[in-house]
Amino acid sequence: MPLSDILKALSFLDEPDQDILNELANGCKKISFNKGEEITTQFASSTHFYILLTGEVSFSIQLEHEAAQFEVGYTKGPLTPLGWSGFRSPYRYATTDTASTDCQVLQWSHEYLRNIFTKYPILGSTFLEFVLEHAVKLLSKVRTELSTYHIADWDSDQLLENTEDRQSTNSPSLTDLLRKSPFFEVFSDKYLKELAKIGKRKEFTAGEVIMEQGETGIGYDILVSGKVSLNFTPLEDIGKKLALMRTLTHEGYTISWAGCLKDKSNVSTAIALQDSVVFHFPKKKLLSLTEQYSDFKLSLHYRLLWLIGNQLRSARSRLISQKFEKEILAIRNLIEQNSTQLDASSKLHKVPYLLNNILTLEDAFLCLRTLIKNGNTLERGLANVCLGVLGNVNQENKFYKGLVNVYESVVKSPSDEPSSAIRKKCAIRFQEAFEHSDYVIGGWENLPDQAGHIFIYNHLLNHPYNTLPNNFQLTLDSHFVSSMILQKKYGDPGIRVVRVSRNVEYGHQNYYDRLGHINVHTPESVRIKESEIEKKNRKQQFYDEAQAYIQGGVNIMISPEGTSRITTQSPGALKPGAFKLALEISPEPFIVPISVANFDKRLSHNVLSAYIHKPMRMSDYIKDKNNREELAEFLINLETQYKGYVQEAIDLAEDYKIKISQPTVFKKKI
């Protein structure tokens, strides 16, 4: 092909030698792809490298068992490198690159380029730096989109039992530290010793900024001890907000690398979350070392591409998990990409299967945490990425464990413990569980100052995911109201009106019997045979019991629908029991409506919400408590009004979801 085309495409080369250009040209082909054709195929051996001349290309990932491709990037820029994953292990294409329009590209075989780079290491370094610049732009695009999502960070402090396990009490020599570093472990001892000569120990206090995104890199930094967060800011928010991308806690992990290149700016902001020790390699001395050893410089650039490629792979996996709510499939994809390098016996292979069931979820996290501590370099790196992807799932797992703890704390309570004490204990345990969820409560100002009122709420179905091993489902919405609203406001969770269990619902019955709630029969309860007089007496007994609690200053919770629904279909028709009760009690209590939303959904990617509405007295609406028509009309009107209440709860959750998805604000230490 014409040398002029090569020169145009390789304009990033600084006054290239004519003989070198001729060698590059000899191995190059100019080829075309029609719209819709695949240029690279995910997981295929990366045999060729391309530079886009004209056209547009999309980058996508296909997850296991999913027919659709998930788009994770797009380019229409000329001179975009494609298929560059062939420069790094495991030498397979990470994405499927598809021609979105008719395209023209330059093509080289990776083997040909590697041979030339070995022959001309300075050329190789410059070439790889061009590819690296593009990879960083791709990473920035993915992180920008990722920063719009709320991502729960996994708790790295729980990886190991104590600080002494995480960090050796004896500070390792810098050479030994470099040997343990995932980044430097591939370098020969010759260069590790040269690096050790220029390394400088730095200490940072908690809250101190180690490097700032956008500033010119001043060196290369690796963590020795402590805890450091890596944060990213979209270009439009530079200097304003930061979104957490990753937390580092392990020695030898890379904090900053921009100082390895001449004029490169930091691509993230690093902040010490704890007092931390860092080894710093100054830029001037590092560049001097690369000028002295051209083969070291080439190896360094290969390794930088490996590092950015790993970060891009991690960011894409997290984006898929957030954007499409496909965490487990994203993990499968991640492990599949590295399957040729992982030992067949690696415990990573079983992680996707453990993640598939709530009962083995904790085993999956234990497996990943163990690999971070004891696995080889690849396993440690992948386990870290997996935990990053699984932040929301880990949060959900902690919530599920909280539910198990709630149930056991109730049913295993001492037989002589009063029900009132068990109810309070239950509420406290639920508060602990809900702290592992995203939730929002509005309308606190509408709560009466004193207890002794009737609280009504729209009742939502439970998501099957939260079913306990004994097939019992703890009703989340009612427990949320009692623990997160009533307990916090009045110091008591109140008492609920609950249905009598069916005979097969052993877990349900054991649980509610210990809590001592007010039992009522519903169509979902066990059937009983009774006369009209017995039925009337049973209802009167309910009124008497409820009235005694209210007059004693205890709140009562009732779901007037009598059954549960999904949020979008809530509420259903309201039954009159709660409202008749209010009319029978003297002095008349308030009825406090609470609308709830999203308790029928899985916790990950959702926000639980409750809105407390203005209390009302039935006597303001009903003049004759024995007038059935008047009460029926009131219930119809309230049902319509309640639909608006539920929408307010939905809107509250959506607004909160937007709020928590915004990047966190950090202040630079002065």
C-alpha positions in Angstrom: 0.0 0.0 0.0 1.2 3.6 -0.5 3.7 4.8 2.0 1.7 8.1 2.2 -1.2 6.2 3.8 1.1 4.7 6.4 2.6 8.1 7.2 -0.8 9.6 7.7 -1.9 6.8 9.9 1.3 6.9 11.9 1.5 10.6 12.3 2.1 10.0 16.0 5.6 8.8 15.3 8.2 11.4 15.8 10.4 11.7 12.6 10.4 8.0 11.9 13.3 6.3 10.2 12.6 5.5 6.6 13.7 2.0 6.9 11.4 1.4 9.9 8.5 2.9 7.9 9.2 0.5 5.1 9.2 -2.5 7.4 5.9 -1.3 8.9 4.5 -0.9 5.4 5.6 -4.3 4.3 3.4 -5.9 7.0 0.4 -3.7 6.5 -2.8 -4.2 4.5 -5.5 -1.7 3.8 -8.9 -3.5 3.9 -12.6 -2.7 4.0 -15.5 -3.9 6.1 -19.1 -3.5 5.1 -21.7 -2.1 7.5 -22.6 -4.9 10.0 -19.4 -6.9 9.6 -17.4 -7.9 12.6 -13.9 -6.6 12.7 -13.0 -8.5 15.9 -14.9 -11.2 17.7 -15.1 -11.4 21.4 -12.9 -14.2 22.9 -11.4 -15.0 19.5 -7.6 -15.2 19.4 -6.4 -11.6 18.8 -4.4 -12.2 15.6 -4.6 -8.8 14.1 -4.3 -5.1 15.0 -6.2 -2.4 13.1 -6.2 1.4 12.8 -9.5 2.9 11.7 -9.2 5.2 8.7 -12.8 5.9 7.8 -16.2 4.9 9.2 -17.7 4.2 12.6 -17.3 1.2 14.9 -19.3 -0.1 17.9 -17.8 -2.2 20.8 -20.1 -4.8 22.3 -20.0 -7.7 24.8 -22.1 -10.8 24.6 -22.9 -12.4 28.0 -23.4 -16.1 28.5 -27.0 -17.3 27.8 -27.9 -13.9 26.4 -28.7 -13.6 22.7 -28.3 -9.8 22.6 -25.0 -7.9 22.5 -24.5 -5.2 25.1 -22.9 -2.1 23.6 -20.0 -0.8 25.8 -18.4 1.7 23.5 -18.5 3.5 20.1 -16.1 5.4 18.0 -16.2 7.4 14.7 -12.8 8.9 15.2 -10.2 8.3 12.4 -6.9 6.7 13.5 -8.7 4.8 16.3 -6.7 1.6 17.2 -8.8 -1.6 17.2 -8.0 -5.1 18.4 -5.3 -3.8 20.7 -6.0 -6.4 23.4 -3.6 -8.6 21.4 -0.8 -6.6 22.9 -1.6 -8.0 26.4 -2.4 -11.3 28.0 -4.5 -13.4 27.4 -4.2 -12.2 23.8 -7.9 -12.5 23.0 -10.3 -9.9 21.8 -12.1 -8.4 24.7 -15.0 -7.1 22.7 -16.8 -7.6 19.4 -16.0 -4.6 17.2 -18.6 -4.2 14.5 -18.6 -1.8 11.5 -21.6 0.5 12.2 -21.0 2.0 8.7 -18.7 0.9 5.8 -15.2 1.1 7.2 -11.6 1.2 5.9 -8.8 0.1 8.2 -5.1 -0.6 8.2 -4.3 -4.2 9.4 -1.1 -5.8 10.8 -0.7 -9.1 12.4 0.2 -8.9 16.1 3.1 -11.3 15.6 4.6 -9.0 13.0 4.3 -5.9 15.2 5.7 -7.6 18.2 8.8 -8.7 16.2 9.3 -5.1 14.9 8.9 -3.7 18.4 11.5 -6.1 19.8 13.8 -5.1 17.0 13.1 -1.3 17.4 12.0 -0.9 21.1 11.9 2.9 20.9 9.4 2.6 18.0 7.5 0.0 20.0 7.2 2.3 23.0 5.9 5.2 20.9 3.5 3.0 19.1 2.1 1.5 22.3 1.9 5.0 23.8 -0.4 5.9 21.0 -2.6 2.9 21.7 -2.5 3.6 25.4 -3.8 7.2 24.8 -6.8 5.7 23.0 -7.4 3.1 25.7 -7.4 5.8 28.4 -10.0 7.8 26.4 -12.2 4.6 26.2 -11.8 4.1 29.9 -12.8 7.7 30.5 -16.0 7.3 28.5 -17.0 4.1 30.3 -16.3 5.7 33.7 -18.3 8.8 32.8 -21.3 6.7 32.1 -20.6 4.5 35.2 -20.5 7.6 37.4 -24.2 8.2 36.8 -25.0 5.0 38.7 -25.1 4.4 42.5 -22.6 1.6 43.1 -22.4 0.1 46.5 -18.7 -0.5 47.4 -17.8 -3.9 48.9 -16.3 -3.6 52.3 -12.6 -4.3 51.9 -12.1 -4.2 55.7 -13.9 -7.5 55.9 -11.6 -9.3 53.5 -9.2 -10.3 56.3 -9.8 -10.8 60.0 -7.5 -8.1 61.2 -5.1 -5.4 60.1 -2.1 -7.5 61.1 -3.1 -10.2 58.6 -3.4 -7.6 55.8 -0.1 -5.8 56.3 3.1 -7.4 57.6 4.4 -5.9 60.8 7.9 -5.9 59.1 8.1 -3.4 56.3 9.3 -5.3 53.2 12.3 -4.1 51.2 11.3 -2.1 48.1 12.7 -4.8 45.8 10.5 -7.4 47.6 7.5 -5.2 47.4 8.0 -4.7 43.7 8.3 -8.5 43.2 4.8 -8.8 44.9 3.3 -6.0 42.9 0.9 -7.3 40.2 2.3 -4.6 37.9 6.0 -5.1 38.4 6.1 -8.9 39.0 6.9 -9.6 35.3 10.0 -7.5 35.3 13.5 -9.0 35.8 15.4 -8.5 39.0 17.8 -6.2 37.2 15.1 -3.6 36.6 13.4 -4.1 39.9 16.7 -3.2 41.7 17.1 -0.2 39.5 13.6 0.9 40.4 14.3 0.3 44.1 17.2 2.8 43.9 14.9 5.7 42.9 11.9 4.8 45.1 10.9 7.2 47.8 8.7 6.4 50.8 5.8 8.8 51.4 3.2 8.9 54.2 -0.3 10.3 53.9 -2.8 11.0 56.6 -6.5 10.0 56.3 -8.3 12.4 54.0 -5.2 13.6 52.2 -5.2 13.8 48.4 -2.4 11.7 46.9 -2.9 12.8 43.3 -5.6 14.8 41.6 -7.2 14.0 38.2 -6.2 16.3 35.4 -3.0 17.4 37.0 0.3 16.3 35.2 1.6 13.1 36.6 4.7 13.5 38.8 5.6 9.8 39.1 4.4 6.3 39.7 3.0 5.3 43.1 2.2 1.9 44.7 0.5 1.2 48.0 2.5 -0.2 50.9 -0.1 0.0 53.7 -3.3 1.7 54.5 -6.4 2.3 52.4 -6.7 4.5 49.3 -9.7 5.3 47.1 -9.5 5.9 43.4 -12.1 8.3 42.2 -13.1 9.7 38.8 -14.7 12.9 37.7 -16.5 13.4 34.4 -14.9 16.3 32.4 -17.8 18.6 33.0 -17.5 18.1 36.8 -13.8 18.5 37.2 -13.0 20.2 40.5 -16.5 19.6 41.8 -17.4 16.0 42.4 -15.8 12.6 42.5 -17.3 9.1 41.9 -15.7 6.2 43.7 -14.3 3.7 41.3 -12.2 1.4 43.5 -10.8 1.0 47.0 -7.2 -0.3 47.3 -6.1 -2.0 50.5 -3.3 -4.4 49.3 0.4 -3.8 49.1 1.9 -3.5 45.7 -1.2 -2.2 44.0 -0.9 0.7 41.6 -2.2 4.1 42.7 -0.8 6.4 40.0 1.0 5.7 36.8 0.8 8.9 34.6 4.4 9.8 35.6 5.7 7.0 33.5 4.9 9.1 30.4 6.3 12.5 29.5 3.3 14.7 29.4 0.5 12.5 30.8 -2.1 13.8 33.2 -3.6 11.7 36.1 -6.7 9.9 35.0 -8.2 9.7 38.5 -8.0 11.2 42.0 -6.5 9.2 44.8 -7.4 9.9 48.4 -6.0 8.2 51.5 -9.0 6.8 53.4 -6.8 5.8 56.3 -3.2 6.8 57.3 -1.3 5.2 54.4 2.2 4.5 53.2 3.1 4.8 49.5 6.3 4.2 47.5 6.8 7.0 45.0 9.0 6.8 41.9 9.7 10.4 40.7 8.9 11.1 37.1 12.3 12.6 36.2 14.2 9.6 37.5 11.7 7.2 36.0 12.0 8.7 32.6 15.8 8.8 32.9 15.7 5.0 33.6 13.5 4.4 30.5 15.9 6.5 28.3 18.8 4.4 29.6 17.2 1.1 29.0 15.0 1.0 25.8 13.9 -2.6 26.4 12.7 -1.6 29.9 10.8 1.3 28.4 9.1 -1.1 25.9 8.2 -3.6 28.7 6.9 -0.7 30.8 4.6 0.4 28.0 3.3 -3.1 27.4 2.6 -3.3 31.1 0.8 0.0 31.2 -1.5 -1.2 28.4 -2.1 -4.3 30.5 -3.0 -2.2 33.5 -5.4 0.1 31.5 -6.9 -2.9 29.7 -7.7 -4.5 33.1 -9.2 -1.3 34.4 -11.3 -1.0 31.2 -12.4 -4.6 31.5 -13.4 -3.9 35.1 -15.3 -0.7 34.3 -17.2 -2.4 31.5 -18.2 -5.3 33.7 -19.4 -2.9 36.3 -21.3 -0.9 33.6 -23.0 -4.0 32.4 -24.0 -5.0 35.9 -25.4 -1.5 36.6 -26.9 -0.6 33.2 -28.5 -4.0 32.5 -28.6 -5.5 36.1 -26.6 -8.5 34.9 -24.1 -8.9 37.7 -23.7 -12.7 37.6 -23.5 -12.8 33.8 -20.9 -10.0 33.9 -18.9 -12.2 36.3 -19.2 -15.2 34.0 -18.0 -13.1 31.1 -15.0 -11.8 33.1 -14.0 -15.3 34.1 -14.5 -16.6 30.6 -12.2 -14.0 29.2 -9.4 -15.3 31.4 -10.3 -19.0 31.4 -7.3 -20.0 29.2 -5.0 -18.5 31.9 -6.7 -19.8 35.0 -5.9 -23.2 36.3 -8.7 -25.7 35.8 -8.8 -26.2 39.5 -9.1 -22.5 40.3 -12.0 -21.8 42.7 -13.0 -18.8 40.5 -14.7 -21.2 38.1 -17.4 -22.0 40.7 -18.1 -18.4 41.7 -20.9 -17.8 39.1 -22.7 -21.0 40.3 -22.5 -20.0 43.9 -23.9 -16.6 43.0 -27.0 -18.1 41.4 -28.6 -19.0 44.7 -29.3 -16.8 47.8 -28.3 -19.7 50.0 -24.8 -20.0 48.5 -24.3 -16.3 48.0 -22.2 -15.9 51.1 -20.0 -18.8 50.0 -19.3 -16.9 46.7 -18.1 -13.8 48.6 -16.1 -16.0 51.0 -14.4 -17.6 48.0 -13.6 -14.3 46.4 -12.2 -12.9 49.7 -10.0 -16.0 50.2 -8.7 -15.6 46.7 -7.7 -12.0 47.3 -5.7 -13.1 50.2 -4.3 -16.4 49.0 -4.8 -16.6 45.2 -2.1 -16.1 42.5 -1.8 -12.7 40.8 -4.4 -13.3 38.2 -6.9 -14.7 40.7 -6.3 -11.8 43.1 -6.9 -9.3 40.4 -10.0 -11.0 39.0 -11.4 -11.5 42.5 -11.0 -7.8 43.2 -12.8 -6.9 40.0 -15.6 -9.4 40.8 -16.2 -7.9 44.2 -16.3 -4.4 42.6 -19.0 -5.7 40.1 -20.9 -7.3 43.0 -21.1 -4.2 45.2 -24.9 -4.1 45.1 -25.3 -7.8 45.3 -23.0 -7.9 48.4 -25.2 -5.2 49.9 -28.3 -7.3 49.2 -26.6 -10.4 50.7 -25.9 -8.5 53.9 -29.6 -7.5 54.0 -30.7 -11.2 53.5 -28.4 -12.2 56.4 -30.1 -9.5 58.4 -33.5 -11.0 57.7 -32.2 -14.4 58.9 -31.0 -12.7 62.0 -34.4 -11.0 62.6 -36.2 -14.3 62.3 -34.0 -16.3 64.6 -33.9 -13.5 67.2 -37.7 -13.7 67.4 -38.4 -17.5 67.2 -35.4 -18.3 69.5 -36.4 -15.8 72.2 -36.8 -17.2 75.7 -40.3 -18.5 76.4 -40.8 -16.1 79.3 -39.7 -13.0 77.4 -42.6 -10.6 77.0 -44.0 -10.1 73.5 -43.5 -6.3 73.8 -39.8 -6.8 74.4 -39.5 -9.2 71.5 -41.3 -6.7 69.2 -38.8 -4.0 70.1 -35.9 -6.4 69.6 -37.3 -7.3 66.2 -37.5 -3.7 65.3 -33.9 -3.0 66.2 -32.8 -6.1 64.2 -34.8 -4.8 61.2 -33.2 -1.4 61.5 -29.8 -3.1 61.3 -30.9 -5.1 58.2 -32.4 -2.0 56.4 -29.1 -0.2 56.9 -27.8 -2.5 54.1 -30.4 -1.1 51.7 -31.1 2.2 50.0 -34.2 3.8 51.4 -35.8 7.1 51.8 -38.6 8.4 54.1 -40.6 11.5 53.5 -43.2 13.4 55.5 -41.8 13.1 59.0 -43.4 16.4 59.9 -46.9 14.7 59.6 -46.4 12.3 62.4 -48.5 13.0 65.6 -46.4 14.0 68.6 -47.7 11.2 70.8 -48.4 7.5 70.1 -51.8 5.8 70.2 -53.1 6.1 66.7 -53.9 3.9 63.7 -51.3 3.7 60.9 -52.5 2.4 57.5 -50.3 1.5 54.6 -50.6 0.0 51.1 -49.4 -3.6 51.3 -46.8 -4.8 48.8 -45.8 -8.3 47.8 -42.4 -9.6 48.8 -39.9 -10.5 46.1 -39.2 -14.2 46.1 -35.5 -13.5 46.4 -35.9 -12.7 50.1 -37.7 -15.9 51.0 -36.0 -17.6 54.0 -34.9 -21.3 53.8 -38.1 -22.4 55.6 -40.2 -20.7 52.8 -41.2 -17.9 55.2 -41.3 -14.4 53.9 -40.9 -11.5 56.3 -43.2 -8.7 55.1 -40.7 -6.0 54.4 -43.1 -3.0 54.0 -44.9 -3.4 57.4 -41.6 -4.1 59.2 -40.1 -1.0 57.6 -42.9 1.2 58.9 -42.8 -0.3 62.4 -39.0 -0.3 62.7 -37.8 2.7 60.6 -40.7 5.0 61.4 -42.6 4.1 64.6 -39.7 2.7 66.6 -37.5 5.7 65.7 -40.2 8.3 66.4 -41.9 6.8 69.5 -39.4 4.3 70.8 -41.9 1.5 70.2 -42.7 -0.3 67.0 -46.4 -0.5 67.7 -48.5 -3.6 67.2 -49.7 -5.0 63.9 -52.9 -6.6 62.8 -51.9 -9.8 61.1 -53.7 -12.6 59.4 -54.0 -16.0 61.1 -51.7 -18.5 59.3 -52.6 -21.5 57.3 -51.8 -24.9 58.8 -48.8 -25.4 56.5 -47.2 -22.0 57.4 -45.2 -23.2 60.4 -42.5 -20.5 60.0 -45.2 -17.8 59.7 -47.1 -18.9 62.7 -44.0 -19.4 65.0 -42.8 -15.9 64.1 -46.0 -14.0 64.7 -47.0 -16.0 67.8 -43.8 -14.8 69.5 -44.4 -11.2 68.5 -47.9 -11.2 70.0 -49.6 -9.2 67.3 -53.4 -9.0 66.9 -54.6 -11.9 64.8 -57.5 -11.6 62.4 -58.9 -14.2 59.9 -58.7 -13.4 56.2 -59.5 -15.4 53.1 -55.8 -16.4 53.1 -56.0 -17.8 56.7 -57.0 -21.3 57.8 -60.7 -21.8 57.4 -62.8 -21.9 60.5 -66.4 -23.0 61.1 -68.4 -20.6 63.2 -71.9 -19.3 63.7 -72.9 -15.7 63.0 -72.9 -15.0 66.8 -69.4 -16.5 67.1 -68.3 -14.4 64.1 -69.8 -11.2 65.7 -68.1 -12.0 69.0 -64.7 -12.5 67.3 -65.0 -9.1 65.6 -66.0 -7.4 68.9 -63.0 -9.1 70.6 -60.8 -7.6 67.9 -62.2 -4.1 68.5 -61.8 -4.4 72.3 -58.2 -5.6 72.0 -57.3 -2.9 69.5 -59.0 -0.2 71.5 -57.1 -1.2 74.7 -53.8 -0.9 72.9 -54.6 2.6 71.4 -56.0 3.9 74.7 -52.8 2.6 76.3 -50.7 4.8 74.0 -49.6 2.0 71.5 -49.8 2.5 67.8 -51.6 0.0 65.7 -50.7 -0.8 62.1 -53.3 -2.1 59.6 -53.2 -2.7 55.9 -56.8 -1.9 54.8 -56.5 -3.8 51.5 -56.2 -7.1 53.3 -53.9 -8.5 50.6 -50.6 -7.5 48.9 -49.8 -6.3 45.4 -47.0 -4.9 43.3 -46.2 -1.2 43.5 -47.7 -0.3 40.2 -51.0 -1.9 41.0 -51.2 -0.6 44.5 -53.5 0.1 46.3 -56.4 -2.2 45.8 -59.9 -1.8 47.2 -59.9 -0.7 50.8 -61.8 -2.7 53.4 -63.7 -0.8 56.2 -62.2 -2.5 59.3 -59.5 0.1 60.2 -61.9 3.0 59.7 -64.7 1.4 61.7 -62.2 0.8 64.5 -61.3 4.5 64.6 -65.0 5.5 64.8 -65.5 3.1 67.8 -62.7 4.5 69.9 -62.9 7.3 72.4 -61.1 9.6 72.4 -60.9 9.2 68.6 -57.4 8.4 67.3 -55.8 9.8 64.2 -55.6 7.6 61.1 -52.1 8.2 59.6 -51.8 7.1 56.0 -48.3 5.9 54.9 -47.6 5.0 51.2 -44.8 2.6 50.4 -43.1 1.7 47.1 -40.6 -0.8 45.7 -40.7 -3.4 48.5 -41.9 -5.9 45.9 -38.6 -5.6 44.1 -35.1 -6.9 44.7 -33.0 -4.5 46.7 -30.1 -4.2 44.3 -30.7 -1.2 41.9 -33.8 -0.1 43.8 -34.7 2.4 46.5 -37.2 1.5 49.2 -39.5 4.4 50.0 -42.2 5.4 52.5 -44.1 8.7 52.6 -46.0 9.8 55.7 -49.2 11.8 54.8 -51.2 14.1 56.9 -53.3 12.4 59.6 -57.1 12.5 59.6 -59.9 11.9 61.9 -62.8 9.8 60.6 -65.4 12.0 62.3 -64.4 14.8 59.8 -65.6 12.6 57.0 -68.3 10.3 58.5 -71.2 11.9 60.4 -73.0 8.6 61.1 -70.8 5.7 61.9 -73.7 3.3 61.1 -74.2 4.7 57.6 -72.7 2.0 55.3 -73.2 4.1 52.2 -71.4 7.1 53.6 -68.5 4.8 54.7 -68.4 3.1 51.3 -68.2 6.4 49.4 -65.4 7.6 51.7 -63.4 4.4 51.0 -63.8 4.8 47.2 -62.6 8.4 47.5 -59.7 7.5 49.7 -58.6 4.7 47.4 -58.4 7.2 44.6 -56.4 9.6 46.8 -54.2 6.7 47.9 -53.1 6.0 44.3 -51.7 9.5 44.3 -50.0 8.8 47.7 -48.3 5.7 46.2 -47.2 7.8 43.2 -45.6 10.2 45.7 -43.7 7.4 47.3 -42.6 6.2 43.8 -41.4 9.7 42.9 -39.6 10.1 46.2 -37.7 6.9 45.5 -36.8 8.1 41.9 -35.6 11.5 43.2 -33.5 9.8 45.8 -32.0 7.3 43.3 -30.9 10.3 41.2 -29.4 11.9 44.3 -27.4 8.9 45.4 -26.2 8.3 41.9 -24.4 11.7 41.9 -20.7 11.5 42.5 -19.5 12.2 46.1 -18.0 15.5 46.9 -14.5 15.5 48.3 -12.4 18.4 49.6 -8.8 18.5 48.9 -6.7 18.7 52.1 -5.0 22.0 52.5 
